[in-house]
């Protein structure tokens, strides 16, 4: 799985800003690979979970965790409601 630097840059920025709408749009573009994107993401040795935790965005963390749970069941559903 190879994603562009632009995709990951956009994901980092949206995560740090707590922009759940933008995050959902970005992940919807890769809906079949959401689990892999979230698990495999690293920037300067940090995972997306490190980044979201350091930004204090609990709603984003809940959303990412729900995506992983859905991905583990192979039923990735992009929830469009704010958590």
N, C-alpha and C positions, 0 to 999 in steps of 0.2 A: 504494500500500500504506500504510494507516494503521493503526497499532497503538496501543493505549491506553498512557497513561503508566504505568498499573499493570503492564502486561506488561513494559515496558522496565525499570521499577523493580525488578521481581522478577528479571528477567534480570541486571541489574547486581549485585544483592545476591547471587544464587546464584553468579555468576561470581567476585566478590570473595571469597566464602567457599569457593570450590572445590567447591560442591555439584553434582557432575555429575549425580546422580539428578534433582535439581530442574530443572537446565538441560535435560535430556533430556525431561522432562515438559512444560516450557514450549514447547520447540521442536516437540514432537510435536503440539501444538495447531495449529501452523502448518506442518506437514510439507511442504505443497506450495510454501511460500514461504521455506524455511530459508535458501537462498542470498541472497535479497533481504533477509531480516531481518538476516543477519549482515553483508552488504555495506553496507546502507543505514542501519544503526544508528548514531546519533551522540548523545552526551550531553555538553554543554558543549564541543563541538568534538573530542571523543575518540570513536574507534570502539570497538566491543566488543573489538577486538584490542589497542588501547592499554590498555584496562582490564584484560584478562586478563594481558597482559605485565607491567604494573605490580604486579599481585597475585602474580606468581610462580607461577602455577598451570599448569605445563607440561602436565598431563593434560587440562585444559580447553582449552588452546590446540590440542593435538593433535586433540581432539574437534571443535572448531570448524573446523579446517582440513580434517578428513575430511568434515565436512558440506558444506563448500564444494566439495570435489572431487566428492562424490556429486551435489550440486546442479548442477554444471556438466555432468554427464552426464544430468541430468534424471531421475536415479534416486535420490531422497532416501530413505535408509534410516536410521531412527533406531536406532542401535546401543545396546542396553541393557546391554552389558558394560562394566565399567570398563576404561579404557585404561591 
